[in-house]
Amino acid sequence: MGLEKHHSMETLNVLGEALEPCSCEPMTGWYRDGFCHSDKSDLGKHIICCVLTKSFLTYSKAQGNDLSTPMPQYGFAGLKPGDHWCLCASRWKQAYEDGMAPAVRLNATNIKALETIGIEPLMQHAHKEN
C-alpha cells in the first residue's frame, strides 16, 4: 500500500515547505508511515512532530496518556526521551498551556497544526536540529 493511498505527496509543514518524515524508529504517524499525516478518522489530529523528554512523558502519563509503557499487544514498544513522535495537536496545546510542551520539529509538523495552535508557540518550542 503506497503513501499516495493515504495522503497527498504535496502535504506541507508549518513553514510552508514539503512535510518531512518525523520518525521511522520508532515508526510514528496516524498511518505508521513516519509522517505526521491525518485524516477525518484521526480525531486527535496526530500532526505535531515532537522530540520527547522525560518530563513530558511523565506529564503525559499523569494526564492519562501513557506513552512510555510498552504495550506489546498493540505492537507498541513504549517511547523514551529523545524519540520523535507525532503528537495530537490538542495534547501539545494542553502541555504548552501547562508549561510542559516538548520541542517541535517544524519541518515535520503538518501545516494543519496551525488550525489548533498559532505559529508563535510552535516557533518558541522549535527543536534545534543537529
C-alpha positions in Angstrom: 0.0 0.0 0.0 1.6 3.2 -1.1 1.7 6.5 0.7 -0.4 8.0 -2.0 -3.4 5.9 -0.8 -3.4 7.9 2.5 -2.4 11.4 1.7 -1.1 13.8 -0.9 2.6 13.8 -1.5 2.4 17.6 -1.5 1.4 17.9 2.2 3.1 21.0 3.7 4.7 21.6 7.0 4.1 24.7 9.2 6.9 26.5 7.4 5.0 26.1 4.1 7.5 23.6 2.7 7.2 19.9 1.9 6.4 17.8 5.0 9.4 15.8 6.1 9.3 12.5 8.0 9.1 12.7 11.8 10.4 9.2 12.7 10.7 5.7 11.4 12.5 4.5 14.6 10.1 4.3 16.3 7.6 4.3 13.5 5.1 7.1 14.1 2.2 8.8 12.5 -1.5 8.1 12.2 -0.7 5.7 9.4 2.5 4.5 11.0 4.4 5.7 7.9 6.8 8.0 9.7 4.9 11.2 8.7 2.5 13.4 10.8 -0.4 13.0 8.4 -4.0 12.9 9.4 -7.5 12.3 8.0 -11.1 12.7 9.2 -10.8 9.4 11.2 -7.9 10.8 13.2 -9.9 12.6 15.9 -6.8 13.6 17.8 -5.0 15.0 14.8 -1.6 13.4 15.3 0.2 16.2 13.4 2.8 17.7 15.6 6.3 16.1 15.4 7.8 16.3 18.9 11.1 15.4 20.4 10.1 13.7 23.6 11.6 14.4 27.0 11.4 12.6 30.3 9.4 15.5 31.9 6.9 15.4 29.0 6.5 11.7 29.2 5.9 11.9 32.9 3.4 14.8 32.4 1.6 12.9 29.6 1.2 9.8 31.8 -0.2 12.0 34.6 -2.7 13.4 32.1 -3.9 9.8 31.3 -1.9 9.4 28.1 0.8 6.8 28.9 3.3 6.9 26.0 6.2 5.3 27.9 4.8 1.9 29.0 5.3 -0.9 26.4 2.0 -2.5 25.2 3.1 -5.4 23.1 -0.5 -6.5 22.5 -0.8 -3.4 20.3 2.7 -3.6 18.8 3.8 -0.6 20.9 7.3 -0.7 22.4 6.8 2.4 24.6 8.6 5.8 24.0 11.6 7.2 25.6 13.3 10.6 25.9 14.8 11.6 22.6 12.2 9.7 20.5 10.4 11.7 17.8 6.6 11.2 17.8 3.6 12.6 16.1 1.6 14.1 18.9 -2.1 15.1 19.0 -2.4 18.9 18.4 -4.8 19.3 21.3 -2.4 17.3 23.6 0.6 19.5 22.6 -1.5 22.7 23.2 -2.6 21.5 26.6 1.1 20.8 27.5 2.0 24.2 26.2 -0.6 25.9 28.4 0.7 23.9 31.4 4.4 24.9 30.6 5.3 21.3 29.7 5.3 21.3 25.9 8.1 19.2 24.2 10.3 20.6 21.4 8.7 20.6 17.9 10.4 19.6 14.7 8.8 22.3 12.5 9.9 20.7 9.2 8.0 17.5 10.1 4.9 19.2 11.7 1.8 19.3 9.5 0.5 22.7 8.4 -2.9 21.6 9.8 -1.4 22.2 13.3 -1.9 25.9 12.6 -5.7 25.4 12.8 -5.2 24.5 16.5 -2.1 26.3 17.6 -0.6 29.5 16.3 2.9 29.6 14.7 4.4 31.6 17.6 4.2 28.9 20.3 5.5 26.3 17.8 8.4 28.6 16.9 9.2 29.2 20.5 9.5 25.4 21.0 11.3 24.7 17.8 13.8 21.8 18.1 17.4 22.8 17.4 18.3 20.3 14.6 21.8 19.0 14.8 
